């Protein structure tokens, strides 16, 4: 059997409910999903319930003073306190959010993460948060403004996301096997492996990312055209140089013979002439 609450205890609960209603009405609540009007009316219902319990449990007792205190007004459900303060705070948060270095970093590099990766979903959500906050300000959604008004927690989330993006590495690709046949036999889907002819040999097209925007790339192509050069050809030349400088000569020779591609051998470095007998060893140039 439940113990009957004392009259003084019921009075203290009623006082807390009145104080809570006053706080929500004047300063607002911290509820991230419901307006202040809903929370204030909930406090009002608690007050009604508290008075009813006092009357039912102590019908013969002298009613305390708070029992006769007027019942708070019922507010519209959409009522929000301190609207202008919420709006100003939301605008400050939005400005700091979109100008934060971590936000800019995520926005510029998120495309390198595959859409199937869980991290991509997290980063997309961080970027979308800016639009949510902007829409909240424009539409007058004060509950959403309050939800994202704490710039500190927003920026902390951006920092965490940017750190994870910097540490992210693509899944390990299957290493090439020198004894695997990489000829075009069996390839039927032209879209899955686009090929081009250059110099009489079939070369795979390579897709890569660059931080240059479309305007910068357009300018680069334009100035190369003035020199009768093409961007694709220049990039292909650089890729060939990188291939020659990185892949061991034995591997390049094997692949060249296998695919009928001549291997460009770098010219032998001329040997330095031996110093004359009278030349001091300490004065020889460094190798």
C-alpha positions in Angstrom: 0.0 0.0 0.0 1.3 3.4 -1.0 2.1 5.8 1.8 -0.1 8.8 1.9 2.0 12.0 1.1 2.0 14.6 3.7 0.2 17.9 3.1 3.4 19.9 3.3 5.0 17.6 0.6 2.0 18.2 -1.7 2.3 22.0 -1.1 6.0 21.9 -2.0 5.2 20.0 -5.2 2.6 22.6 -6.1 5.0 25.4 -5.5 7.6 23.8 -7.8 4.9 23.4 -10.5 4.0 27.1 -10.3 7.7 28.1 -10.4 8.3 25.8 -13.4 5.4 27.3 -15.3 6.7 30.8 -14.6 10.2 29.8 -15.8 8.9 28.3 -19.1 6.6 31.3 -19.7 9.3 33.9 -19.1 12.6 32.3 -20.1 11.5 29.3 -22.2 12.5 25.6 -21.8 15.4 23.6 -23.3 13.1 21.1 -25.0 14.7 20.4 -28.4 11.5 19.2 -30.0 8.4 20.8 -28.4 7.5 24.5 -28.2 7.3 26.4 -24.8 3.5 26.5 -25.0 3.3 22.7 -24.8 5.6 22.6 -21.9 3.9 25.5 -20.0 0.5 23.8 -20.5 2.0 20.6 -19.1 3.0 22.5 -16.0 -0.5 23.9 -15.8 -1.9 20.4 -15.8 0.4 19.4 -13.0 -0.9 22.3 -11.0 -4.5 21.2 -11.5 -3.6 17.7 -10.6 -1.8 18.9 -7.4 -4.7 20.9 -6.2 -7.1 18.0 -6.8 -4.9 15.7 -4.8 -4.8 18.1 -1.8 -8.6 18.4 -1.9 -9.1 14.6 -2.2 -6.5 13.5 0.4 -7.1 16.3 3.0 -10.8 17.3 2.6 -11.2 18.4 6.2 -7.9 20.2 6.5 -7.5 24.0 6.1 -6.4 24.6 2.5 -3.0 26.2 2.2 -2.6 29.6 0.7 -1.1 28.3 -2.6 -4.3 26.2 -3.1 -6.1 29.5 -3.8 -3.5 30.9 -6.1 -5.0 31.6 -9.5 -4.4 29.0 -12.2 -1.9 30.1 -14.9 -3.3 30.9 -18.2 -3.4 28.2 -20.9 -1.0 29.2 -23.7 -1.2 28.5 -27.4 0.8 25.3 -28.1 3.1 27.1 -30.5 4.0 29.8 -27.9 7.8 30.5 -27.6 9.5 32.7 -25.1 12.4 35.0 -26.1 11.9 34.7 -29.8 14.3 37.5 -30.8 17.0 36.1 -28.6 16.6 32.7 -30.2 16.7 34.1 -33.7 19.8 36.2 -33.0 21.6 33.2 -31.4 20.6 31.0 -34.4 22.0 33.6 -36.9 25.3 33.7 -35.0 25.5 29.9 -34.9 24.8 29.7 -38.6 27.4 32.3 -39.5 30.1 30.6 -37.3 29.1 27.2 -38.6 29.4 27.8 -42.4 32.6 29.9 -41.9 34.3 27.3 -39.7 37.5 25.8 -41.3 36.3 22.3 -40.5 33.0 22.9 -42.3 34.9 24.2 -45.4 37.2 21.2 -45.3 34.4 18.7 -45.1 32.5 20.5 -47.9 35.6 20.5 -50.2 36.6 16.9 -49.6 33.5 14.9 -48.7 33.2 13.6 -52.3 36.2 11.4 -51.9 34.2 9.3 -49.5 32.0 6.7 -51.3 28.3 7.1 -50.7 28.2 3.5 -49.3 30.6 4.4 -46.5 29.0 5.1 -43.1 31.3 8.1 -42.7 29.8 9.7 -45.8 26.4 9.7 -44.2 27.7 11.4 -41.1 29.5 14.1 -43.1 26.5 14.7 -45.3 24.4 15.2 -42.2 26.9 17.7 -40.8 26.7 19.7 -44.1 22.9 19.5 -44.2 22.7 20.9 -40.7 23.7 24.3 -42.1 20.7 24.2 -44.4 18.4 23.1 -41.6 19.5 26.0 -39.4 19.1 28.4 -42.3 15.6 27.1 -43.1 14.6 27.4 -39.5 15.6 31.1 -39.4 13.8 31.8 -42.6 10.6 29.9 -41.7 10.5 31.0 -38.1 10.9 27.5 -36.6 12.0 28.6 -33.2 12.2 25.1 -31.8 14.8 24.2 -34.4 16.6 27.5 -33.8 16.9 26.6 -30.1 18.0 23.0 -31.0 21.0 24.4 -33.0 21.6 27.6 -31.1 24.6 26.2 -29.2 27.4 27.0 -31.5 30.0 25.3 -29.3 28.5 21.8 -29.7 27.9 22.4 -33.4 31.6 23.3 -34.0 32.7 20.3 -31.9 30.8 18.0 -34.2 32.4 19.6 -37.2 35.8 19.2 -35.7 35.2 15.5 -35.0 33.9 14.9 -38.5 36.9 16.7 -40.1 39.3 14.6 -38.1 37.7 11.4 -39.2 37.7 12.6 -42.8 41.5 13.4 -42.6 42.2 10.0 -41.1 40.0 8.1 -43.6 41.7 5.8 -46.1 40.0 4.0 -49.0 39.6 0.3 -48.6 42.7 -1.6 -49.7 42.5 -2.4 -53.4 43.5 -5.8 -54.7 47.1 -5.7 -55.6 48.0 -6.3 -59.3 49.3 -9.7 -60.0 52.0 -9.7 -62.7 50.9 -13.1 -63.8 47.2 -12.1 -64.3 46.0 -11.5 -67.8 44.8 -7.9 -68.0 43.9 -8.0 -71.7 40.6 -6.8 -73.0 39.2 -10.3 -73.5 35.9 -10.7 -71.8 35.2 -7.0 -71.3 31.8 -6.2 -72.7 30.6 -3.2 -70.7 32.1 -0.2 -72.4 30.8 2.1 -69.8 32.5 0.2 -67.0 36.0 0.5 -68.6 36.3 3.4 -71.0 39.4 3.0 -73.2 41.2 5.4 -75.6 43.7 5.0 -78.4 47.0 6.9 -78.1 50.2 6.3 -79.9 49.0 3.0 -81.3 48.5 1.4 -77.9 45.3 1.0 -75.8 45.5 2.9 -72.6 43.0 3.1 -69.8 41.5 6.4 -68.9 42.3 7.6 -65.4 39.9 9.6 -63.3 41.2 11.7 -60.4 40.1 14.5 -58.2 41.5 18.0 -58.1 40.9 21.0 -55.8 40.7 23.3 -58.9 37.2 24.5 -59.6 35.5 24.5 -63.0 36.5 28.2 -63.6 40.2 27.5 -62.8 40.2 24.4 -65.1 38.6 26.4 -67.8 41.4 29.1 -67.6 44.0 26.3 -67.6 42.6 24.8 -70.8 42.3 28.2 -72.4 46.0 29.2 -71.8 47.2 25.7 -72.9 45.2 26.1 -76.1 47.1 29.4 -76.8 50.3 27.3 -76.8 48.7 24.6 -79.0 48.6 22.2 -76.1 45.9 20.1 -74.6 45.3 19.4 -70.9 44.8 15.7 -71.4 48.1 15.3 -73.2 50.0 17.3 -70.6 48.5 15.1 -67.8 49.3 12.0 -69.8 52.9 13.0 -70.1 53.2 13.7 -66.4 51.6 10.3 -65.7 54.1 8.6 -67.9 56.9 10.3 -66.1 55.5 9.2 -62.7 55.1 5.7 -64.0 58.7 5.6 -65.1 60.0 7.1 -61.9 58.0 4.9 -59.6 57.6 1.4 -61.2 60.8 -0.6 -61.2 62.4 -1.1 -64.6 62.1 -4.9 -64.5 58.3 -4.6 -64.0 58.0 -2.0 -66.7 59.9 -4.3 -69.1 57.8 -7.3 -68.3 54.5 -5.3 -68.8 55.8 -3.8 -72.0 56.8 -7.1 -73.5 53.5 -8.7 -72.4 51.3 -6.0 -73.9 53.5 -5.2 -76.9 54.4 -1.8 -75.6 58.0 -0.5 -75.9 59.7 0.5 -72.7 61.3 3.9 -72.8 64.7 3.4 -71.3 66.3 6.5 -69.6 69.6 7.4 -71.0 72.6 6.3 -69.0 74.0 8.9 -66.8 77.5 9.9 -67.9 80.2 8.9 -65.5 82.0 11.7 -63.8 85.6 12.1 -64.9 88.2 10.8 -62.4 90.0 13.6 -60.6 93.5 14.3 -61.6 96.3 13.1 -59.5 97.0 16.6 -58.2 93.4 17.3 -57.3 92.8 17.2 -53.5 90.3 14.6 -52.4 88.7 17.1 -50.0 87.9 19.4 -52.9 85.9 16.9 -54.9 82.3 17.9 -55.6 79.7 15.9 -53.6 78.1 13.0 -55.5 
